[in-house]
Amino acid sequence: MFQILKRHFSRYTPEMVERVCGVPAEDFLAVCRAWTQASGRDRTSALVYSVGWTQHSMGAQYIRAGAIIQLLLGNIGRPGGGVLALRGHASIQGSTDIPTLYNLLPGYLPMPDARHEGKHDYVEAIRGRHQKGFWHNADDYLVSLLKEYWGEAATAENDYCFDHLPRIDGDHGTYRTVMDMIDGEVFGYFLLGQNPAVGSAHGRLQRLGMANLDWLVVRDLTMIESAEFWRNAPEIETGEIVAEECRTEVFFFPAASHVEKEGTFTQTQRLLQWRDRALEPTGDRRSELWFTYHLGRLLRQKLASSTDPRDRPLLELAWDYELEGGDEFAEPSADHVLRRINGVDLRTGEVVDSYLDLRADGSTAAGCWIYSGVYAGGVNHARARTDREKQDEVAHDWGWAWPANRRVLYNRASADPDGNPWSERKKLVWWDADRREWTGHDIPDFPKHTPPDFRPEDGDAGPDALAGDDPFIMQADGKAWLFAPSGVVDGPLPTHYEPHESPMRNPLYGQQGSPVRKVYGRGDNPSNPAPPEAGGEVFPFVFTAARLTEHHTAGGMSRQLAYLSELQPSLFVEVSPQLAAERGLEHLDWAHVVTSRAAVDARVLVTERMRPLRLDGRVVHQVWMPYHWGPSGKVEGDVVNDLLGVVLDPNTMIQESKVATCDIRPGRRPRGRELLAYLEAYRRRAGVTVDTGTDRMTAGTTEMTVREEES
């Protein structure tokens, strides 16, 4: 497999990196030397990335490529190693552990789909017949989850209410949902914790979708653009939304801030940390827990007499959390919810101490199997706050990390095949031959009593099938995967493809972009042309968006605060002196950026930071903008995310929002209906049609170029 890997990446030379990325070969080599020299028996390097890696049409493969390098350098399972994602929010990790994603159940169990006739089919699809490791126990995790959801109603006779779970039958992500709103297939929407009218790719599409709903529920700290789109969206000016005729009834519920509610954050390190309520919410502000619990309670009351089978999943929910306060709308206990997420032995009523205690016989209930242990011994370990001076650097008594409070995943890899630490200085866990168990500074991420020289019998499965030198206990074979035969839909090895919109041809392959990227060919979601399509010269520059320290994502919190708005009062566009000279842009004057979707204007910031790229022998200029502004708040500005279209990574359905192509011109953009005509003229010059960008297979053909020239 290593030889396959070598052959695959042999073309990725420093010279090719410079040609494709514009990074000088000597700079690339300097990074490579630093990384490799800081890796080995006595040294480890961490790979740290931010959301910029994820927001691409091949973001999952970027991260996989980084993981492969860390595996080869011995930086997985060891202290100071690993791959760390700098999340954009305090609990984004928690929002994937107990997911906001349509295709996952808690603990990364996949959502059932139309192929699963029953629980047995579903479980077998996860664990396989001879799979090693702890995914083989998926039935324990699933049944415990179903018992937590439906309590006494979930029995062995009805497959523990498995059929109460929805079956996904395709793409049900947030962007598909927005398009379904426009197409009249979605009529109501709950919006919590986001502001898509400003913060999501293709803001115009988001606003037009919300304008075609019957009802929209928004919970937020302030009156964000997604609650006011019907009266202050840019489409009011163009006439695409008419306030008096907008059909959407918006219900705004004021939300409590993080200091006005208690519960846990789960951050990048998988660390659950409890926060207490600092003060009571004012007025009608309430927590998400309060809102969700009482909404469920009221719906169950309303449907109590229903005999419709489709209402059974709601009516049979085990909706019985402890309440704090005596009135009808008391606050549910976040501590009790965490206890239920941890899991309970239903025979004794006591909490389970670990995911190893969960059973598929209906005797345990747990809301998220990977969190089992956070309440071990009846103690909320997320509250742990032992001072760093009173414990070692592993810090097991500061918060609680899933699974089982392990601070380094796959830490069996910190020891050699014989169970000895690779390095005395970097030792983490090791085999204690006298005690016949794994021990060390961290909690071993491996069956505790499996010796290094253990070899399973043919036909063994699950944890018992792990050999003593199989550190990767969640993989089907216990090994690290350089070649991934399953788990990603865009190929077994990371491969360079150009972004969906790019000013250059892919010099590595005939295939231009990812052939399995998720595209949506629609009149309201046009794409700029990219090679081999004609017309790309109309949008000759690379556009990218990012964040500022002083503002928070879509600005719903920061643009309401005078001191933050004063620090960053105005939307700006950052360009190089060379691009400024080429386009006649003046520092601090106005300019507007154009794509086939939108035009936005901003003040010009000319800076040496924006260095032109030299790609495949030619200069390509970059245009950079922050995306925090909208029409609401103390400071206002155009919606930068309007410039972006919707094209997604096929694994995660995350949008490609860190790169597109654009044009930039001096002066303010047109207003009103003139803006629509202006954009249409750009699309006409570029030859943009509904089909632009939708031919994903480009290897070995010029058919697309010919078709565009003929049109």
N, C-alpha and C positions, 0 to 999 in steps of 0.2 A: 504494500500500500504506500509505503514511503517513496518507492521508486515512481509510482504513478503520480504522487504529489510533486516530486522533483521534475518530472517531464512536463506536467501541467503548467508549472510556474517558471519553467526555464526561459520563457520568452519575456518574463517580467524583469528585465535587466534595469540597472540604474539609468541607462540611456533611454529605455522605453518609459520609465517613470517620468523623466524630464520631458519627453515628447508628449505624453498624455496629460500630465498634471501641471507642468510648468515649474516643478521643483527642480532646481539645479542638481545634477547627479552627485556633486560633491556634498551638498547639504543632505541629500537622502542617505548617502553612505555614512555621514557623520552620525545621523540618528541611528542607523543600523548598528554601527560600532558601539555607541553608547548603550544601546539596548542589550546587545549580546555581552558586552563586557560587564554589565551589571547583572548578569544572570549566570547561574552555575551552582555548584554545591554550597558555597558560602554566601552567595548573594542572590537576591531576587528583585525583580522589577514588576511593578504594577502597571497595567494598561488602563488608563482612565479616559473615558470618552463622555461627551455630553450629548444632548438630544440631536445635535447636528448630524451624527452618524445614523440615527434612526430614521430621519425624515427624508428618505430617498426611496426610489422604486426598487432598490436592492439593499436596503438598510440592514436586513437580517444577515445578509452575506458579508457585509462589511464587518459586522461584529463577529461572525464566524471566522473570518480571516484572522482577526486579532486573536481569537481563542486558539486557532491552530498555531500561530506563532508562539503564544504563551505555553502551549503544550510542548512544542519542540524545544523551547528554552528551559523547560522544567519549572515554570512559574505558576503551575496550577496545583492547588492543594497545599501550598506552602505559605508561611507567614510573609507578608510583604509582596505577594504575587497576585495572581488573579486578574480578572477583567471587571472593572468597576464603572458603572454607569452613573454619571452625575445627573440625577433626575431633575426635572424642572420644578417639582413641588416636593413638599416635605414627605408626602405619603403616596407618591406614585407607585412605589413598590407594593404598598398595601392595596392599591387599587387594581393591581394585577393578581396579587395573591388571592384576594376575595374580590372577584373581578367585576370591572365595569365593561368588560369585553363580551360581545354577544356569543362568541364561540368557545367560551370557557366556563366551567363551574369552579367553585372554590378549590384551591389547592392544585390548580392546573389540570384538573380532570377535564377532558374535552366535553363539549356539549354534545348530546346525542344528535344524530342526524337521521334522515329518512331511511338509511340502510339498516338501522338497528331495530329489529322487530321486537326485541325485549331486552331485559337486563342482561341475560346471558350473552347475547350477541355483542352487546356494548362492552361488557367486561372482557370478553375474549379478544375483542379488537384492540384493547389496550395492552393486555398482558401477554398475549400469545401463549403457545403451548409450552415452549421450552425457554422462555425468557428468564434471564437471571435478574437478580436485584429486587428492589422494593416496589417497582411498579407491578410486579406479579401479585401484590396484595391489593390491587385496585378495588376488589370487591369489598374489602374491609373498609376502605375509605368511602366508597360510594354508598354502601348500605348505612353506614354511620351518618353520612350527610342526609340521606333520605329520611332516616329516623329523626334527625334534628329538624328537618323541614316539616314532616307530617306526623311525627309522634306516634300515638297509638293507632292512628289510621293506617300506618305503614306496617304491613305484616308480610310474612313469607308467602302467604296465599295470594297476595296481590302484587308480588314482586317488589314489596316495600314502596309501593306507589311510584314505581319507575315511570309508568305511563303518564304521570302527572307532569313530568318534565317536557318542555317543548322540544320539538325536533326541528333543527335548522335544515334548510333545503337549498342553501346557497349563500350569497352575499347579503348579510343583514347589518353591515357596518353603518357607521354614522353618515358617510357620504352617500351610500346607496339609499339610506332612509330619507335624506334630504331630497334626492331626485324623485323618490316615491311621493314625497309631499307635493312636488311640482306636478307630478303626473296624476295626482288625485287618488293615490292609493294609501296614503297615511293621513289621518284626519285629526289626530291629537298628539301632543308631544309634551313630555316633562323635561325641563332644562334645569339641571342642578350643577353648579360648580364650573360652568363654562359660559363663554360669550361668543358663540360662533358667528354672529353678525360682524365681529371684528377679528376674533382670534383664530378662526378656521380658514383653511385654504378656500379660495373662491368665495369671498364674502357675499358677493352679489347673489350667487346661487343659494347660499344659506338664507339670505333675507327673502328672496322670492319664494323659497320653500315654506318658510314660516308664514308668509303672507297668504298662503293657500290652505292653511289649516282651519278647522272649525274652532279649536281651542288650543291654547298654549299656556302651560304652567311654568313660571319662572321663579326660582328661589335664589336670591342673591343678597349681598350686603347693601348694594346701591341699585339705582334704577339704570341698569346697563342697556347698551344698544339693542340687545336681543329682546328686551322688554319694551323698547320704544321704537322699534324699526318701523312700525305702522304709521308713525308721524314724523320721524326725523331721518329715515334712511336716505342714502344718496339717490335711490330710485324715486323718491318723492319729487326731486328736482327734475329728473328725466321723464316723469310721468308714468313710469312702470308700476309704481304703487301709488294709489290714490287713497289718502287717509279715510275719507268719507265712505269709500267703497270697499276697503279692506275687510275681508270676511272673518279674520281671526279675532276671537275674543281672548284677550290676554289676562291671566290671573297672576298677580305678583304677590309672592309671599316673602316678607323680610326674613333673612336668615341670620342665625347667630354666628359670630366670628369664632375663630379657634380658641380665643381666650374666654369665651362665654359658654363653653361646653367641655365635657370631659371625654376621654377615650384615648386611643393610641394612634401614634404615627408609626408607620413602618418605612424605614429609609433604605437606601441602596445596600447597606450592609445586612439587610434582612432583619434589622434590629427593631423590635417593638418597644416603644417608650411611651409610658403613660403620662398624660398631662391632666392635671386637675383643673376644674373650673375656677378661673381667677375672679370672675364677677358674674352676677346674674344678667341675662339678656334684658335689654330694655324694651318697653312697648310690646309689640307683637312678634319680636324676633324669637325664633325657635331653632333648635338643632335639627339636622337631617334625621337623626334617630327619632326625635319627637314626631317629625312630619311623617316619616315612613310608617312608624308604628301606628299612629292614630289614623292615617289614611287606610291602612289595612284593617284596622278595627272597625272603622265606619263602613267600609265596603262589605265586610263580613256581616255586619248588622243588617245592612240593606238587602243582602242576598240570603239571609238566614232561612227564608221559606222556599228558596229556589230548589227545583228538582231537575234543573238543566245539568246534564253531565259536565258541561264545560265549566261550571262553577265549582265543581268538587275540589279541584286543587286549591282554590282560595279558601273555601269553607273548611277544609280539613287541615289547614296549616296549624302547626303548634305555636300559636301566636300568644304566648303566655309569659312574657317577660315581667320581671319585678318592676314596680313603679315607685318613684320617689315623689312623695306629695300625695295629698288626699283627694284632690279634685278629679273630675272626669278626664281632664287633659293633662294628667301628671306626666312628668318626664320619665321615660324608661331608664332603667339603671344600665349605664354603659358597662359597669363592672360585671353585672349579671350576664349581659350579652357576651362579653369576653369569656366568661366561664362556660357558656354554652358553645361558643366557638371552639374552645379548648376541647370539650367533650366530657361526657358523663357516662359512667357505668350505670345503666338503667336498673340493674338488679339491686344495687346498693345505694344509688343516689349520689355516690362520691365521684369526684372528678377523676378522669384518667390522667396518668402521669406522662404518657408518651403515645405517639402514633402506633407504637408496637402493641398497645393495649386495645386497639380498635378491632372489632370483630364483625364478620359478615352475617352473623346469626341473629341480628336485631337486638343484641344485648347492650350495644353502645350507640350513643348519638354524639356527633361532633360536626360543627359547622364548617370547619376547615382543617383537614387532617394534618397539614404541615404546621399548624399552630398548636397542635396537641402538645401539652407540656408547659405552655405559658402560664397555666394555672395549676401546675403540679403541686400536690400536697395541700391543695386548697388555698394557695398563696398566689396573689397576682404578681408574677415575677416581672411584668412590664414596669412595675413601680420600682424595681431595684435601683438604688442610688448609692452604692458604696463608693466612698472616695477613692480616687486612683492611687493615692498614697497607701491605701490599706489593702490593695490587691495587686496581682501581677499585671503585665501588659495585655494579657488576653482579656481581662476585665469581664469575667463571666457574671459578675454581680452588678453590672450596669445595664439595665434593660434586659431583654431576652431575645435571642436570635433563633429564627426557625432554620432547620428543624432541630429540636432537642437542645437548644442553646449552643449549638456548634457555631464557632466564630469563623471557621474556614471550611468551606465545602470540600469534599473529596480529600480530606486531610490524610487519609491512608497514603496518598502520594507523597507526603513529606518524609516517608520512610522508604528505604530501598526494598527490592523484592523479598529480602530476608527479614524485613521488619526493623532494620536499624536506621536511625536518622541519617539522611544524606549528609548532614552537617551538624556538628555539635552546637555551633552558634545559632543555627536556624532550626533546631529540632523542635518538633511540635507534638507528634504522637509517635509511639513506637510499641513494639511487641515486648512484653515482659514475660520472658520464658519461665521464670520461677512461679509467677502467679497465673500463667497461662491465660493472659488477657492483654488487650490493647490498652495502653495508658498514655499519659502525657499531660501537656499543659492545656490542650483543648480536649473537648469531648470527642472521642474517636468517631469519625463518620464511616463506620464499618462494623460488621457484626463483632461484638466484643470478644467472643471466645473462638473466633476462626483463626487458626495459626497461619503464619506466612506460607508454610509448606503444604497446606491443605489443598487437595484436588477433589472436586465433586465426582460423583458417579454419573455415568451416562444416563440421561433421562431426568436428572434432577432439575428443578426449576425454582425460581424465586430466590430469596436470600440464601437458602441452603446450597444453591448452585454456584455461588460466588467462590472462586478460587481464592486462596490466601493472598494472591497478588493481583486481585481485581479491584482497584481502588474506586472505579467509577460506577458506584452502586445503583445509579438510576439509569444506566445504559443497558440495553438488552443483552450485551455480552460482557459487561463489567469493564470494558476497555474504553479508552479515549478514542474518539472518532476523528481521524484525519479525513476520511472519506465517509460521507453521510448518505447511506442508501435510503434513509427515510427521515422524516421530521422536518424537512424543508421542501418546498414545492418547486424551487427554481434551481435544482441541480445538486449533485453530490459534492462539488468543489466550488468554492467562491471563484467567480469569473468577472473580469471587468467588462461592464457594458456602459455606454454613455447614458447620461440622463435622458429622460423622455424628450426634453427640449435641450438641444446642444448646438453650438456653432461649428462643431467639427465632426468628422467621420471617425468611427472607432478604428484606430490603427492596429489593434490587436486581432480583430476578428471581422469577418464579413457581416456578422450580426451586429447591428447598431446598438439597440437597446435590449433590455431584458425581454426575452420572447414571451414571458409569462407575467409581465407587469399588468396590473389591473387598469384598463383604460375604459373610458366611457365616451363613445362617439355621439355627441348630442349637440344640437344647435346652441344650447346654453352653456356648453362646456368646450369651447374651441381650443385647439392646440396650435402653438406656433410650429411651423415646419422645422424639421431637423433632417440632416442627411440620412438617406439619399433623396429625400423630398426636395423639390425646388422651392424657392421663396424664402429661405432662411435668412438671406441677407437683409431682409426688411427688419428683422430683429437681431442685430449683429452682436449685442453685448450680453454678458452673463449677469443675471440678476440673482441676488441672494438677500435674505432677510434674517434678522436675529434680534437679540434683546439688549436692553440697557439696564445697568445696575439700578438706576433710579426708578424704573417702572416695572410693573408686574404683568407679564403676558399681555392680554387684551386691554389692560389699563383700568379695569373696572374698580380696582381698589386704589391704585396709585394716582389716577387722574382726578380723583375726588379729594386729594390731599394737597393743600396749598404749597407746603414746603417741598414736596416731590415735584409737583408741577412747575414750581419756580426753578428747580434745578435742571429740568429738561422740559422747557415750555413749548417746544415746537418740533414738529416732524421735519426731518432733514434727509437728504440723500447725499451719500458720500461717494466722491469720485476722485480719480487721480488727476494731477495737473495735466497730464497728456490728454486724457479724455476731455477735460474741461476745455483745453485749447482746440481739440478736434470738433467739439460740438458748440463752442461759443458759450460756455457756462461760466458765470461769474460767482465768486465766493459770496455767500449770504444772499444772493439774488434767488429768484424762483426758477425752477425747472420742473418738467413733468416726465414721468416714466410711463412707457406704453407697452402693453402686451396685447394679444388678440382678445383678452377678456376685459381690460380696463385701462384707464389712465389715471394716475394720481399725481398731485403736485406737492412740492416740498421745497424748503430752503436748501441751497447748495452748500455743501461742505467740501472744499477742495483740500485734500490731504495726501501727503506722501505715503500714508499707510496703505492706500489702495493701489498697490503696485500692479501694473499691467501684467497679464500672463503671456508667456510665450509658449504656444501650444502648436506642436507639429510644424515648427518653423515660421509661425505667424503670430502677430500680436493680437491678443483678445483682451478687451477691457472689461473690468468688473464694475458693477453698480450695487451699492449696499444701502439698505434701509432698515431701521428698526420698525416694529409693527404695532406699537402700543396705542396708537391714536384712533379716534373715531369721533362721531358727531356729538357725544355726550361728555360731561365732565367740565372741570374748570379750564382745561386746555383742550382744544379740538384739532382735528386734522383728518386728512383723507385716510381711508382704510387700505393699508399696504397689502393685506392679504387678498384684496380684490384682484391683484395682478396675477395671482397664481391660479392654475387650473387644478382639476382633480385627476390625479393618476397615482396609483397606490402600489406599495410593496405587496406581493401576492401572499406572503406569509402572515403579515400582521395587519394588513389593510391600513397602514399608516401612510399618510400623504407625502408626496415628494414636494416639500415646501422649502428646501434649502437651495434649490437651483432651478432656474428657468432662463429663458432668453428674453431680451427686451430691447427697446429703443429708448433714448433719452433726448429731450429737446429743451431749449431754453424757454422760459416764460410759463405762465399759468396754463393749465389744461382748459379745453372748452367746457362750457357748462350746459346743463339742461339737455334738450334734444340734440343740440349741436355735438355733444359728446358722443351720442350714439352714432351719428353720421361720421364723426371723426374715426371712431373705432372700426366702423364698417369699411371705410376707405383703406385703413391699414390691412384689414383682412383681405380685401380685394387685391391690393398690391402684392400680398404674400401668397395669394392663391389658396387661402384657408377655406376648407369646406368641412362638412360634418365628418368626413372620412379622414381628414388630416390627422396623422399620428396613430391611426387605428390599425394599420398594417404592421403587426408586431414582428413578423418574420421578414428580415431583409437580407439574410445571408445569401450571397451568390446571385443576386438579381438586381437589375436596375428598373424593374417593372414600375415601381412607385415613381421614380423620376420621370419615366416616359409618360406615365399617366398624368402627372402634374403638368408637364410641358404641353400635352395635348389639351388639357382643360383650360 
